[in-house]
Each structure stands twice: as structure tokens, then as C-alpha cells.
Amino acid sequence: MTETRDKSAENTQGPLRIGFFYGVVAVVVAIVTNLYFLFIDPGTTSEWLLAVIQQYRTPFALTVYLFLGILAALRVRPSRLDPGSSYGSLLVRDGALAATVIAVMVWGALFVILALEATVFAGAMRDYAQAAAPRIVHYVNEARKILSNPPPPARVGPVRSALQPPQLWDLGRSIFNGVLRAIIMGGVGAAVGALRGRNHRGGAAGGEPEGEPAAEREG
């Protein structure tokens, strides 16, 4: 029984370990999607790619963070059943914790990136905005010509302003966004854990409880 318990503990994916693993992936995504201007030459990159990056990089990053939170909540497994707590409630707790760890790591990375963009990388962002904005506007205005009911023409000024570096006071907004993101990610992780708990109860009705460590049941 001791050997079975040890093997079960080794195979268990706790919320902090899982959250950290997927949090590292999320941090890489945050770096790539926010410091893209360091890796892309706006003078040689295709206009359509510049426009896609400008419009979809933030929604793409948020979608990836959410997906990683869900994936972490799906993979986490409680290592020990606490007295008086159901396995389903532990799945809710650990799913929320794993997803929240990802959100906290993303917030820390974005806070540092924002500070760097406002100081060290401000000049590089301005250069990118100066070169990329006219090409993005040209592509968007050419693309609108094929639409039957086209929107108003894009202008260089607003696009260039959107590409400008942030200010240091934007760090306060970053803190608020980080708290909001942690709440949302934690809620999503808890919801995934609750769904897994329902499946666990359904599996328990037919025989062995799904996902519960065998060593804990024997002990």
C-alpha cells in the first residue's frame, strides 16, 4: 500500500506545479505579443500581417491565457482528500488555484513589460509606429474597397497613436487589469473543476470514482 501511495503522489499534478508550468507558457505569449515590435521590421513585413498583428494580438493573447487556464484546471489532480471535503470540492479549489497562478504570472510579466515599454523601449515603439502606421492604413483602406458597405476610411493619426508607447501612470491600470484577470481566470478554473466534480460523481455511481487517487481510497 505504501508503494502505491508513493507512486500516486509522484504522478499527482498539484495546482501550483501545473499553474507554474502553464504560467511559463503564458508569460512567453505575453512577451511575444507585447514586444512584437522588437522582432518585426515594419518596412519589409507584409502590410496585411502588420494589420493583423495590430488588430488581433491582444484578443489572441487573452484567448491563449484563458485556454491555458482551462487546460491547467483539467490537468490538476488533488494529492490528498481532506477530511470532510469531497473530491469534487477539491477539484474546484485546485482548478481555481492553478488558473489563478497563471493569471498572477501573466500580470507580473505584463507589469514589467509595460514598464519597459514606457522607458527602455519607448523609442523603439515610436519608430515602429512611425513606419507601420501608414502601411497598416494603406492595407485597411485598400481592403475596404471590396466591401459593399465599407466603414469610414482609416486614418494614420489614430493608428499611430494606438501604437505609441504607454505612460508610467498606465501601471496603475495594469494592476486593476491584473486583479480582474485573476478573478476571471480563477472563476473559469473553478467552473472547470466543478464540471470535473460532476463527472466524478457520475463515474462513482457506476463503480470506481473517476480521477480519485486509488491510494487515498484504500487508506
Residue pairs with C-beta under 8 A, 6 or more apart in sequence:
1 215
1 218
1 219
4 214
4 215
4 218
5 215
5 219
7 215
8 79
8 213
8 214
8 215
8 216
9 79
9 215
12 77
12 78
12 79
12 213
13 75
13 76
13 77
14 76
14 77
14 78
14 79
14 94
15 72
15 76
15 93
15 94
15 95
15 97
15 98
15 101
16 97
16 98
16 101
18 72
18 75
18 76
18 98
19 72
19 97
19 98
19 99
19 100
19 101
19 102
19 105
20 101
20 105
21 72
22 68
22 69
22 71
22 72
22 98
22 102
23 68
23 101
23 102
23 104
23 105
23 106
24 105
25 68
26 64
26 65
26 68
26 102
26 105
26 106
26 109
27 105
27 106
27 109
29 61
29 64
29 65
30 61
30 106
30 109
30 110
30 113
31 109
31 113
32 39
33 57
33 58
33 60
33 61
34 57
34 61
34 110
34 113
34 117
35 113
35 116
35 117
35 121
36 53
36 57
37 121
37 124
37 125
37 128
37 163
38 121
38 124
40 50
40 53
40 128
42 50
42 128
42 131
42 132
42 135
43 131
47 135
47 136
47 138
47 139
48 139
50 132
50 135
50 136
50 139
51 136
51 139
51 140
54 132
54 136
54 159
54 162
54 163
65 102
65 103
65 106
65 181
65 185
66 185
66 188
68 102
69 98
69 99
69 102
69 103
69 185
69 188
69 189
70 99
70 188
70 189
70 192
72 95
72 98
72 99
72 101
72 102
72 189
73 94
73 95
73 96
73 98
73 99
73 188
73 189
73 190
73 192
73 193
73 196
74 95
74 192
74 196
75 98
76 91
76 94
76 95
76 97
76 98
76 193
77 94
77 211
77 213
78 87
78 90
78 91
78 93
78 94
78 213
79 213
80 213
80 216
81 87
81 90
81 212
81 213
81 216
82 90
86 197
87 197
87 200
87 209
87 211
87 212
88 193
88 194
88 196
88 197
88 198
88 200
88 201
89 197
91 193
91 194
91 196
91 197
91 200
91 211
92 190
92 193
92 194
92 197
93 190
93 193
94 193
95 189
95 190
95 191
95 192
95 193
95 194
95 196
96 186
96 187
96 189
96 190
96 193
97 186
97 189
98 189
99 185
99 186
99 188
99 189
99 190
99 192
100 182
100 185
100 186
100 189
102 185
103 178
103 181
103 182
103 184
103 185
103 186
104 178
104 182
106 178
106 181
107 174
107 175
107 177
107 178
107 179
107 181
107 182
110 174
110 177
110 178
111 171
111 174
111 175
111 178
114 166
114 170
114 171
114 174
115 168
115 171
117 125
117 165
117 166
118 165
118 166
118 167
118 168
118 170
118 171
119 168
121 165
122 165
125 163
125 164
125 165
126 164
126 165
128 163
129 160
129 163
129 164
130 160
132 163
133 156
133 159
133 160
133 163
134 156
136 154
136 159
137 154
137 155
137 156
137 159
140 154
141 153
141 154
144 150
144 151
144 153
144 154
196 211
199 210
200 209
200 210
200 211
200 212
202 210
203 209
203 210
203 211
204 210
209 217
